[in-house]
Amino acid sequence: MSGGALHVHQATVGELQTAASTVLAPLAVTAPRALTSTGVEAGAFRADIDAAVVGRAAVARIRGSGHLVQRSARAISSTDPELLKITLHRSPEPAAADQGGTQSRAHSGDFVVFDMTRPYRLAVADDCDVMAVGISRAELGRHADTVAGRAARRLPADSGAQAVLATFLQGLGSHLDELAGPAQAHAGDALVSLLLAAFTETEPGRMDTATELVDRIRVYVLANLSDPSLCVDSVAAAHGISARQLHRLFRHTGIPFAAWLRGERLARIRRDLLDPTQDGRTTAAVAARWGLHDPRHLARALKSQYGTTARDLRRER
């Protein structure tokens, strides 16, 4: 799903399958045929679908008749994006989840994760109300395996970060049409942050020391992105470690520190260039706000990261 919003009222089973496959990846959707005592079908299938891209995630809300969603081994292709699907259930009857031999029953207020690179089944009852988020493993970075490790296990959203995420998703599901441009990007950033908070909570005293230090470094860097002197040496010194130790810490995250820093700066520069409220600022001023003062370096970096120029980004909008 590349952009815009999708709304289908009173969708058929086929339309729900098409929508789900478009928003996420190829899926099979079937619905039970309930018959009366005379052999006549008791009621027609119905589903209301609302979906949109929010930042770098796909978000959908499905309400209506009971149905079975399956991701079969045959449907999985090496060209499919490596997605994780996070569902929030608000249905009166529990949903049945099954993936990789793990089974659970999700009650109203529960989250369930599915790894879209592996087969799974999700059966929901009539009067279902399900929020679904499709997000690439790359967006979750080093936490992707942690989130995927919860596949098919219910996670109650009755307290803490899980409750905050549930409330956010419910609001998002009611206002998908009202998000565009910068608002959509900011909402997407918030969604990713809340997903990480909800699914990677660690009990006090159980956090790995190296992981905790990397997280503190990330927070420090993001708070000081506007500082052009921010670099390996200055960040290492601020945390009482050597540059070599900093490189080693980030090597375990899968992305070098310098590449991560550059990516964070470019993401914010790109967002500002797409923001109409920033039209009064030059590209150089936007870049300087995020610590980049070399126009030539900016041009090469944007071209390398996004395949476009600053001028083209503003034209795209």
C-alpha angles and dihedrals in degrees: 000000000000103000149314125059132289124212125176120174120201092001122190122233089261092051091050090051091050092048094047091048091049096048095044123002136301109313136169117228122190133169130207117248108232112202131198123228089269092056095253118134107261100217141353119252114255134180135170114211128194119175140161143160110257112190104309096337133081115230126192138173120203123189128174142051126016117269145161122244117198133182104196128198088243091058094053115096132183088237094058116107115256097249135172117208118210117192129193115200124211098165126128091230123054122257122227117229126190130176131151093348094308114119132183143162113234115209128196108297096026129124122215126188126210127191105223092203089070134052118269143164130217121182119189127187130230118295089033120175111186132168114202128191121193114197133165120246088236091065090058092048116189090357093064094092091049092054093042089050088068092061114151092359118121117238114194116226096206100113146011123009091343091061091047091051092048092052091047092051093049090053091045092052091056096049107037091125093055098061121090140145115348093000090058092048093049092047089051091053090050091049093054091047092050092047090054092046093049099044103035101046110144126200114252111273093018099087117111111248094229092049091050091051092050090051091050090049091051092051091048093049095047090051091053103038091123091063107098091200091063107123143132094283097047094045092047091050091049089057098042096247135110125259088247091056091049091052090049093050093052093043087068090055091061097244127075117245095244092050092048092049092048091048093051092050094046092048090057094044090051091049092052092047089055092048113097090206088066095057091107091062125079121237089250091055092049091050092046090054087065097043102266114121102162110089092195092052090048093052093051093044095050091047091050096044102038105012092239144084131247091252092051092049090057091046091052090060 
